[in-house]
């Protein structure tokens, strides 16, 4: 299992709720600061992180994302 955190910049108020609708997102919540929401994802393979990040970037209102992969 591979875990990653995707930081999301979006002016949309309910972006965290939209993120939770993506299958691989195990948790999502709004944040203050440079980014507006965080999505925690759990996938089987490293390549799937890019696929999930691409899904998030296609959500209407998402300006940009930054991905951090958990290192064990």
C-alpha positions as CSV (number, residue, x, y, z in Angstrom):
1,X,0.0,0.0,0.0
2,X,1.3,3.4,-0.9
3,X,0.0,6.6,0.8
4,X,0.2,10.1,-0.4
5,X,-1.0,13.5,0.5
6,X,-2.2,15.9,-2.2
7,X,-2.5,19.5,-1.3
8,X,-5.1,21.4,-3.4
9,X,-5.4,25.0,-4.2
10,X,-9.0,26.0,-5.1
11,X,-11.3,29.0,-4.4
12,X,-14.3,26.6,-4.2
13,X,-15.7,26.4,-0.7
14,X,-16.7,22.7,-0.8
15,X,-13.6,21.3,-2.6
16,X,-12.8,18.9,0.3
17,X,-16.3,17.3,-0.1
18,X,-15.6,16.9,-3.8
19,X,-12.3,15.3,-3.2
20,X,-13.9,12.6,-0.9
21,X,-15.9,11.4,-3.9
22,X,-12.8,10.1,-5.6
23,X,-12.4,6.3,-4.8
24,X,-8.8,6.3,-3.6
25,X,-9.2,9.3,-1.3
26,X,-9.4,8.0,2.2
27,X,-9.8,11.4,3.9
28,X,-10.1,15.0,2.9
29,X,-10.4,18.2,4.8
30,X,-10.2,22.0,4.3
31,X,-7.1,23.8,5.5
32,X,-5.9,27.4,6.0
33,X,-2.8,28.7,4.4
34,X,-1.3,28.4,1.0
35,X,-3.5,25.4,0.1
36,X,-7.3,25.1,0.6
37,X,-7.7,21.4,1.1
38,X,-5.8,18.2,1.7
39,X,-6.6,14.8,0.2
40,X,-5.0,11.6,1.7
41,X,-4.9,8.8,-0.7
42,X,-4.1,5.1,-0.4
43,X,-3.3,3.1,-3.5
44,X,-1.7,-0.2,-4.4
45,X,1.0,1.0,-6.7
46,X,3.1,4.2,-7.0
47,X,1.9,4.9,-10.5
48,X,-1.7,5.2,-9.3
49,X,-0.8,8.4,-7.4
50,X,-0.4,10.2,-10.6
51,X,-3.7,8.9,-11.9
52,X,-5.5,10.2,-8.7
53,X,-3.7,13.5,-8.9
54,X,-4.9,13.9,-12.5
55,X,-8.5,13.2,-11.5
56,X,-8.2,15.9,-8.8
57,X,-6.7,18.4,-11.3
58,X,-9.7,17.8,-13.6
59,X,-12.2,18.9,-10.9
60,X,-13.8,22.2,-11.8
61,X,-12.2,25.0,-9.7
62,X,-8.9,23.3,-8.9
63,X,-6.1,25.7,-9.6
64,X,-3.1,23.5,-8.7
65,X,-2.0,20.6,-6.6
66,X,1.1,19.4,-4.9
67,X,1.8,15.8,-4.1
68,X,3.8,14.3,-1.2
69,X,4.4,10.6,-1.1
70,X,4.8,8.9,2.3
71,X,8.3,7.5,2.7
72,X,8.8,4.4,4.9
